[in-house]
Amino acid sequence: MSVLVFAPVQGGILKKVALEAVSFGVRLARSRQSVCSVLCSASASADTVKQLLDLGVSVNYRVDHDLSDSDSVTYYMAQAAASCGAQQIVVSNTYMGKSVAPRLAVRMGIPLASGVIDFPQASETGWEVRRSVFSNKGYANLQVQGNSCVISITPNSFATESHPSGEMKTEHMVVAKGAQEGKIRLNRVDRVAGKIPLTEAERVVSAGRGLKGPENWHLVESLASSLDAATACSKPVSDMHWRPHEEHVGQTGITIKPDLYIAIGISGAIQHLAGVSSSKVIVAINTDREAPLFKVADYGIVGDAFDVLPRLTEAVQRFRAAHV
Ligand SMILES: Cc1cc2nc3c(=O)[nH]c(=O)nc-3n(C[C@H](O)[C@H](O)[C@H](O)COP(=O)(O)OP(=O)(O)OC[C@H]3O[C@@H](n4cnc5c(N)ncnc54)[C@H](O)[C@@H]3O)c2cc1C
């Protein structure tokens, strides 16, 4: 009996969400005197073996497949779960995880707890898990009956901890050709090179209509680059095609939970806040001191973005040159 985690790999290395999920899985296994097994693509570099070992993984299932479509991940996860007798399955609540987790739960006939943000607590009949609901305006504590469960964890909710296990077994999964193919086949993935994925970013610099037009985004990008941050925007900005839709955060866009969220020229409408209010530290820059974003911000600058941004970027660059 063990905990099984899906660890997505990109460019041969484990993604940040993979490290978080594996670390969570190891912690879960240790709390139940069990062991943690991990499924990843065989394209993972030799360094990932050491990383998994450092995190405390006991068994690494590797499969000769890029595992970039949810049909294949569901199939191989089910095979690996049967092989190691996994009772708890952990995935990250990314686009992929949102597709894989419910299918695995149905396939294995076990409950699903999605979007989990706190470590589960054992209860008399099973365990209690916590997730955010209503676009992060509230929390729900769910009672999961029994011992088995698929858990999808919210990215950026759990730290990565090291618990070196000493030894890790590697199992190469051999699967009959064609057995894993579902009704939808992924033909090609075009990745945006060099950009920090928004859902995984620890720091996000975001801007709204206050920036006046796309020609001014170099100011936002310069600040983001000085902070190693991802860029985001409000809905009207992407609707007007000032920025690509994948940068739109909020109720109808992406929900993010970075360590730092800087909102520039964004009023802070409730629909915008729904996607960003779980950020650990929020900074608002706005000319209007009554802008609703200031009510949720930890730090605020009442000022003109065109004046503040170049000075802030320069100050960050100077600070990092002296300290990093
Ligand atoms: C069903 C529904 C779903 C929605 N979903 C989303 C969503 O997911 N995400 C989202 O963002 N919105 C969403 N919206 C839209 C939302 O209600 C707001 O209209 C939107 O967030 C406003 O965008 P904004 O803050 O960029 O623009 P504005 O509201 O126009 O605010 C611009 C801000 O910039 C400030 N400003 C102006 N000039 C400067 C300057 N030079 N320097 C600094 N500050 C300046 C102004 O004071 C103002 O506060 C949704 C709306 C609906 C009805």
The ligand as a Gaussian input file, in Angstrom:
#p B3LYP/6-31G(d) Opt

LIG

0 1
 C      -19.022000      38.181000     -15.433000
 C      -17.785000      39.018000     -15.355000
 C      -16.564000      38.365000     -15.243000
 C      -15.374000      39.124000     -15.179000
 N      -14.184000      38.467000     -15.034000
 C      -13.072000      39.210000     -14.878000
 C      -11.813000      38.566000     -14.656000
 O      -11.698000      37.323000     -14.632000
 N      -10.719000      39.342000     -14.497000
 C      -10.754000      40.713000     -14.523000
 O       -9.702000      41.353000     -14.378000
 N      -11.935000      41.325000     -14.721000
 C      -13.078000      40.625000     -14.915000
 N      -14.250000      41.260000     -15.146000
 C      -14.218000      42.732000     -15.362000
 C      -14.165000      43.502000     -14.064000
 O      -15.474000      43.710000     -13.573000
 C      -13.505000      44.877000     -14.286000
 O      -14.228000      45.571000     -15.283000
 C      -12.052000      44.778000     -14.711000
 O      -11.335000      43.982000     -13.819000
 C      -11.440000      46.184000     -14.731000
 O      -10.184000      46.108000     -15.307000
 P       -9.068000      47.202000     -14.955000
 O       -8.910000      47.276000     -13.488000
 O       -7.889000      46.905000     -15.810000
 O       -9.710000      48.548000     -15.539000
 P      -10.406000      49.764000     -14.821000
 O      -11.526000      49.336000     -13.966000
 O      -10.690000      50.737000     -15.888000
 O       -9.296000      50.337000     -13.839000
 C       -8.158000      51.000000     -14.272000
 C       -7.435000      51.489000     -13.023000
 O       -6.222000      52.089000     -13.412000
 C       -6.030000      53.238000     -12.583000
 N       -5.148000      54.143000     -13.347000
 C       -5.455000      54.927000     -14.395000
 N       -4.347000      55.542000     -14.844000
 C       -3.332000      55.146000     -14.050000
 C       -1.944000      55.444000     -14.022000
 N       -1.384000      56.264000     -14.913000
 N       -1.186000      54.859000     -13.076000
 C       -1.736000      54.019000     -12.160000
 N       -3.038000      53.712000     -12.147000
 C       -3.830000      54.252000     -13.090000
 C       -7.410000      53.796000     -12.352000
 O       -7.451000      54.585000     -11.180000
 C       -8.210000      52.509000     -12.205000
 O       -8.285000      52.102000     -10.857000
 C      -15.440000      40.543000     -15.229000
 C      -16.677000      41.172000     -15.329000
 C      -17.818000      40.424000     -15.394000
 C      -19.145000      41.131000     -15.481000

